[in-house]
Amino acid sequence: MRRRRNAIGALFAVPALVLFVVFAIYPMLQVFYLSLFDYSLTSPPEFVGFDNFHYLATDPQFGAALWQTVVYAVGTYVPALTLALVLAHALNTRARGSGLLRLLYFLPVAISWVAVSVIWRVVLNPDGLLNQALGLHLNWLTSSDSAMWGLVVMGVWKETGFFLILFLAGLQSIPAELYEASRLDGAGAFARFRYITWPMLLPVTSVCSVMAVIRGFQSFSPQLVLTNGGFGTQVVNLFVYKTAFENARMGRASAVAVLMFLLLFGLTLLQLKVFARRDR
């Protein structure tokens, strides 16, 4: 019976596995393959070995795109994770209206990046809501000094709700008996957070950290819609898009994709290792 059940389960999994291989594994392998060629879409691929990678190592535009991606990822997701944790603590209650507040915070997550970018084009306008609220007169999207930070503010608004839900789920999984026992022992709010909440939230924090890095390095739509990569906002994915489809250098774009895969893979392993040590 066990063998029959496993066989039936494997049979049902075959269509999903086939789709995964065709639309995920094969394109990934094809990118690795094309990274070794000079390919312009209009001519046959010409094998160049690691020349594409050597070119990228000395290309100032790629270096600038990588640095701008790091700035955007750190500037957006460090505040988003911090704010999400604080709000999760505040909303971890059964008080009336808490469910509506959770919905309002999560609502931006349900809106596509393109729609959010169109909305924030109005907000970041020189006469828009952000300048009026802060009493400023900045040209957020047409200045190298402020364009990146305008995208960062929009990113924090968009992404906080996503991590809020994850932290809230983690908080609600912590047994209430631990907090009750700590109160009886005279532990204050900070001590309860340090010795109960934070250690119990480490698995969730690990997942959020990994996803934040991946989402930060995969950013593309807001930079394309709002600035088209101008004014110091060209991130790596936008660099790949322009290299592949505007400059018709598919091999070079594939090499960038390979480098980003290796970088994210290494960062993910590093984060998991760090959180695994803390979890001990």
C-alpha positions as CSV (number, residue, x, y, z in Angstrom):
1,M,0.0,0.0,0.0
2,R,2.8,2.4,0.8
3,R,4.5,1.7,-2.5
4,R,1.3,2.2,-4.3
5,R,0.6,5.4,-2.5
6,N,4.1,6.7,-3.3
7,A,3.7,5.7,-6.9
8,I,0.4,7.5,-7.2
9,G,1.8,10.6,-5.5
10,A,4.8,10.6,-7.9
11,L,2.5,10.3,-10.9
12,F,0.5,13.3,-9.8
13,A,3.8,15.2,-9.3
14,V,5.1,14.5,-12.8
15,P,3.2,17.3,-14.6
16,A,4.4,19.9,-12.1
17,L,7.9,18.6,-12.4
18,V,7.8,18.7,-16.2
19,L,6.6,22.3,-16.1
20,F,9.3,23.2,-13.6
21,V,12.0,21.7,-15.7
22,V,10.8,23.3,-18.9
23,F,10.1,26.8,-17.6
24,A,12.7,27.0,-14.8
25,I,15.6,24.6,-15.0
26,Y,16.1,24.7,-18.8
27,P,16.0,28.5,-19.1
28,M,18.5,28.7,-16.2
29,L,20.9,26.3,-17.9
30,Q,20.4,28.2,-21.2
31,V,21.5,31.4,-19.4
32,F,24.7,29.7,-18.1
33,Y,25.3,28.5,-21.7
34,L,24.7,31.8,-23.4
35,S,27.0,33.6,-20.9
36,L,29.9,32.0,-22.7
37,F,28.9,33.4,-26.1
38,D,28.7,36.7,-27.9
39,Y,25.1,36.7,-29.0
40,S,23.2,39.6,-30.5
41,L,19.8,37.9,-31.4
42,T,20.4,38.6,-35.1
43,S,23.5,36.5,-35.6
44,P,24.6,33.0,-34.6
45,P,26.2,32.8,-31.1
46,E,30.0,33.0,-31.2
47,F,31.9,31.3,-28.4
48,V,34.1,33.7,-26.4
49,G,34.6,31.7,-23.2
50,F,34.9,34.0,-20.1
51,D,35.3,37.2,-22.1
52,N,31.9,38.4,-21.0
53,F,32.8,38.0,-17.3
54,H,36.2,39.7,-17.9
55,Y,34.4,42.7,-19.6
56,L,32.0,43.0,-16.7
57,A,34.8,43.0,-14.1
58,T,36.2,46.2,-15.8
59,D,32.9,47.8,-16.8
60,P,32.1,50.9,-14.7
61,Q,28.4,50.9,-15.6
62,F,28.0,47.4,-14.2
63,G,29.9,48.4,-11.0
64,A,27.7,51.4,-10.6
65,A,24.5,49.3,-11.2
66,L,25.7,46.8,-8.6
67,W,26.4,49.5,-6.0
68,Q,23.0,51.2,-6.7
69,T,21.3,47.8,-6.2
70,V,23.0,47.4,-2.8
71,V,22.0,51.0,-1.8
72,Y,18.4,50.3,-2.8
73,A,18.2,46.9,-1.1
74,V,19.8,48.1,2.2
75,G,17.9,51.4,2.2
76,T,14.6,49.7,1.6
77,Y,14.6,46.4,3.4
78,V,16.5,47.3,6.6
79,P,13.8,49.9,7.5
80,A,11.0,47.7,6.1
81,L,12.1,44.7,8.3
82,T,12.5,47.0,11.4
83,L,9.2,48.7,10.9
84,A,7.4,45.4,10.2
85,L,8.7,43.9,13.5
86,V,7.6,47.0,15.5
87,L,4.2,47.0,13.8
88,A,3.8,43.3,14.3
89,H,4.3,43.8,18.1
90,A,1.7,46.5,18.1
91,L,-0.9,44.5,16.1
92,N,-0.3,41.3,17.9
93,T,-3.6,41.7,19.8
94,R,-7.2,40.7,19.5
95,A,-8.5,44.2,20.1
96,R,-11.3,45.5,18.0
97,G,-10.1,46.9,14.7
98,S,-6.7,45.1,14.7
99,G,-7.8,43.0,11.8
100,L,-8.7,46.0,9.7
101,L,-5.3,47.6,10.5
102,R,-3.5,44.4,9.4
103,L,-5.5,44.6,6.1
104,L,-4.6,48.2,5.5
105,Y,-0.9,47.5,6.1
106,F,-1.0,44.5,3.8
107,L,-3.0,46.3,1.0
108,P,0.1,47.8,-0.7
109,V,1.6,44.2,-1.0
110,A,-1.4,43.2,-3.1
111,I,-0.9,46.0,-5.6
112,S,1.5,45.4,-8.4
113,W,4.8,47.3,-8.6
114,V,3.7,49.0,-11.8
115,A,0.5,50.3,-10.3
116,V,2.4,51.4,-7.1
117,S,5.0,53.2,-9.3
118,V,2.3,55.1,-11.2
119,I,0.6,56.1,-7.9
120,W,3.9,57.2,-6.4
121,R,4.8,59.3,-9.5
122,V,2.1,61.6,-8.3
123,V,3.2,61.4,-4.6
124,L,6.8,62.2,-5.6
125,N,5.9,65.1,-7.9
126,P,7.5,68.4,-6.8
127,D,3.9,69.5,-5.9
128,G,3.0,66.1,-4.6
129,L,1.9,64.8,-1.3
130,L,5.3,63.9,0.1
131,N,6.7,67.4,-0.4
132,Q,3.6,68.9,1.1
133,A,3.7,66.6,4.1
134,L,7.4,67.2,4.8
135,G,7.4,70.9,3.8
136,L,10.0,70.3,1.1
137,H,10.4,71.4,-2.5
138,L,12.5,68.5,-3.9
139,N,12.4,67.2,-7.4
140,W,12.4,63.6,-6.2
141,L,12.6,61.8,-9.5
142,T,14.7,64.2,-11.5
143,S,17.7,64.7,-9.2
144,S,20.6,62.4,-8.6
145,D,20.6,63.5,-4.9
146,S,17.0,62.4,-4.3
147,A,15.8,59.9,-6.9
148,M,17.1,56.8,-5.2
149,W,15.7,57.9,-1.8
150,G,12.3,58.6,-3.4
151,L,12.3,55.0,-4.6
152,V,13.5,53.8,-1.2
153,V,10.6,55.6,0.5
154,M,8.1,54.0,-1.9
155,G,9.8,50.6,-1.4
156,V,9.4,50.8,2.3
157,W,5.7,51.7,2.0
158,K,5.2,48.8,-0.4
159,E,7.2,46.0,1.3
160,T,6.6,46.6,5.0
161,G,3.2,44.8,5.0
162,F,4.7,41.7,3.5
163,F,7.2,41.2,6.3
164,L,4.6,42.4,8.8
165,I,2.4,39.4,8.1
166,L,5.4,37.0,8.5
167,F,6.5,38.5,11.8
168,L,2.9,38.5,13.0
169,A,2.5,34.8,12.3
170,G,5.8,34.2,14.1
171,L,4.6,36.2,17.2
172,Q,1.3,34.4,17.3
173,S,3.1,31.0,17.3
174,I,5.0,31.8,20.6
175,P,3.2,30.2,23.6
176,A,1.6,32.8,25.8
177,E,2.7,30.7,28.9
178,L,6.2,31.9,28.3
179,Y,5.3,35.5,28.7
180,E,3.1,34.8,31.7
181,A,5.9,32.9,33.5
182,S,8.3,35.7,32.7
183,R,6.0,38.3,34.2
184,L,5.7,36.3,37.3
185,D,9.5,36.3,37.5
186,G,9.5,40.1,37.3
187,A,10.9,40.3,33.7
188,G,10.2,43.7,32.0
189,A,9.2,44.3,28.4
190,F,12.8,44.6,27.1
191,A,13.8,41.3,28.9
192,R,10.8,39.5,27.5
193,F,11.7,40.6,24.0
194,R,15.4,39.7,24.4
195,Y,15.0,36.3,26.0
196,I,11.7,35.1,24.6
197,T,10.5,37.0,21.6
198,W,13.7,37.4,19.7
199,P,15.0,33.8,20.1
200,M,11.6,32.4,19.2
201,L,11.4,34.7,16.1
202,L,14.9,33.7,14.8
203,P,13.5,31.2,12.2
204,V,11.0,33.8,10.9
205,T,13.7,36.5,10.9
206,S,16.0,34.2,8.9
207,V,13.3,33.7,6.2
208,C,12.5,37.4,6.1
209,S,16.2,38.3,5.8
210,V,16.8,35.9,2.9
211,M,13.7,37.1,1.1
212,A,14.6,40.7,1.7
213,V,18.0,40.3,0.0
214,I,16.5,38.4,-2.9
215,R,13.6,40.9,-3.4
216,G,16.1,43.8,-3.1
217,F,18.4,42.5,-5.8
218,Q,15.4,41.6,-8.0
219,S,14.1,45.1,-8.1
220,F,13.2,46.3,-11.6
221,S,9.7,47.7,-12.2
222,P,9.9,50.9,-10.0
223,Q,13.2,51.9,-11.5
224,L,12.0,51.3,-15.0
225,V,8.6,53.1,-14.6
226,L,9.7,56.1,-12.6
227,T,13.3,56.9,-13.7
228,N,14.2,54.4,-16.5
229,G,17.5,54.0,-14.5
230,G,18.4,57.6,-14.7
231,F,19.7,59.9,-11.9
232,G,21.7,57.1,-10.2
233,T,18.9,54.5,-10.0
234,Q,19.9,51.9,-12.5
235,V,19.9,48.6,-10.6
236,V,21.3,45.3,-11.9
237,N,18.1,43.9,-13.3
238,L,17.5,47.1,-15.3
239,F,21.1,46.9,-16.5
240,V,20.5,43.3,-17.7
241,Y,17.3,44.4,-19.5
242,K,19.0,47.3,-21.3
243,T,22.1,45.2,-22.1
244,A,20.0,42.4,-23.6
245,F,17.1,44.2,-25.4
246,E,18.4,47.7,-26.1
247,N,22.0,46.9,-26.8
248,A,21.3,43.4,-28.1
249,R,24.1,41.8,-26.1
250,M,22.4,38.7,-24.9
251,G,25.6,36.9,-23.9
252,R,26.8,39.8,-21.8
253,A,23.4,40.1,-20.1
254,S,23.4,36.3,-19.4
255,A,26.8,36.7,-17.8
256,V,25.4,39.4,-15.4
257,A,22.5,37.0,-14.6
258,V,24.9,34.3,-13.8
259,L,27.0,36.5,-11.5
260,M,23.8,37.7,-9.7
261,F,22.7,34.1,-9.2
262,L,26.1,33.2,-7.7
263,L,26.1,36.3,-5.5
264,L,22.5,35.7,-4.2
265,F,23.3,32.0,-3.6
266,G,26.3,32.9,-1.6
267,L,24.5,35.6,0.4
268,T,21.7,33.2,1.1
269,L,24.0,30.5,2.4
270,L,25.8,33.1,4.6
271,Q,22.6,34.3,6.1
272,L,21.3,30.8,6.9
273,K,24.7,30.0,8.5
274,V,24.6,33.1,10.7
275,F,21.1,32.5,11.8
276,A,21.7,28.8,12.4
277,R,24.6,29.7,14.8
278,R,22.4,32.2,16.7
279,D,19.6,29.7,16.9
280,R,21.9,27.4,18.9
